[in-house]
Amino acid sequence: MADFFLGITLPDEFAAEVENWRKRFAAPKTAPHITLIPPFSWSGTDQDLEEVISKSLEGISPFEIRAEGIGRFGRRVIYIDVELSQELLRVYQRVAAGLESRGVALEDRPYKPHITLATRLSPGEFSVYMEELGDYAPSETFPCQQVALFKMRVDGRKRQWQVIRQIAF
């Protein structure tokens, strides 16, 4: 059994911009991304999982993603907001349905696409980081034509999410 999640990686230049903020805020060392499906466990092979995802994406066409402005979840998470377009919602719904049909239990909460800048914040950190972000007004539009499959790699005590495959649609 292995742990995975699905995301949408960012174009290189925007990913570097986001990563600069994430490093300042000591965010987890996962590649900057928009989470599509949060972490889940899969007991089959990686190839079987890739096939489920590929089948779920059949008929999906590339589309544009718009990321704009700063948002937050309470005082614990700061993120760049991502517009929930009909196309992005469709990708989410199709992949979620494909995984659920194979017995994967997913979180029961509305999908809120975002790009995490800082997480697990104390109230003091939250206030300082929000102040640092005061003049930052991200606004990016970029093409989405694939979904990234992330897998948790464990090496002794080190645990890290890594992209193992980009699955195009």
C-alpha positions, 0 to 999 in steps of 0.5 A: 500500500502506498500514499498518493495525491493528484495535482497540477504542476505550475509552469516553471517561471510561476513555480519558481516565484511560488517556491521563493515564497514557500521557502521564506515561509518554510512550507513543505518541500513538495513541488508547487502545485494545485492539489486536485485529489488530496492524499489517499492510499492505493493498494494496487500497482502504480501502473493500475492507478495511472490507468484509472486516472488516464481513463478518467481523463478521457475526453478532457481537453486542455484548458486555462487555469487562472490563479489570482490573489491571496487567500487563507484557511483560517489563520493556519494556511495562506495560499494563492487563490485558483479560479474554480472553472467548469473545466477544472471542476470537471477534471476533479469530478471525473478523477474523483469518480474514477478513484471512488469506483475503485474503492478509494475513499475521498474527503467529503468536502467541497473542492477549493483549488489553491496553491499553498504558500504557508501551512501549519502556522501559529497565530504569530507566523500568520500575522507576520507572513500576511504582512510580508505578502501585503504587496504581493498580488499574484495573477497568472493564467496558464494552460493545463493539459496534464495531471501530476501523480505524486507518490510519498517516498520514504527513505528512513525518517525522510518522507517526501512527495515526488511527481512520478508521472504526468498524465496528459489529456 
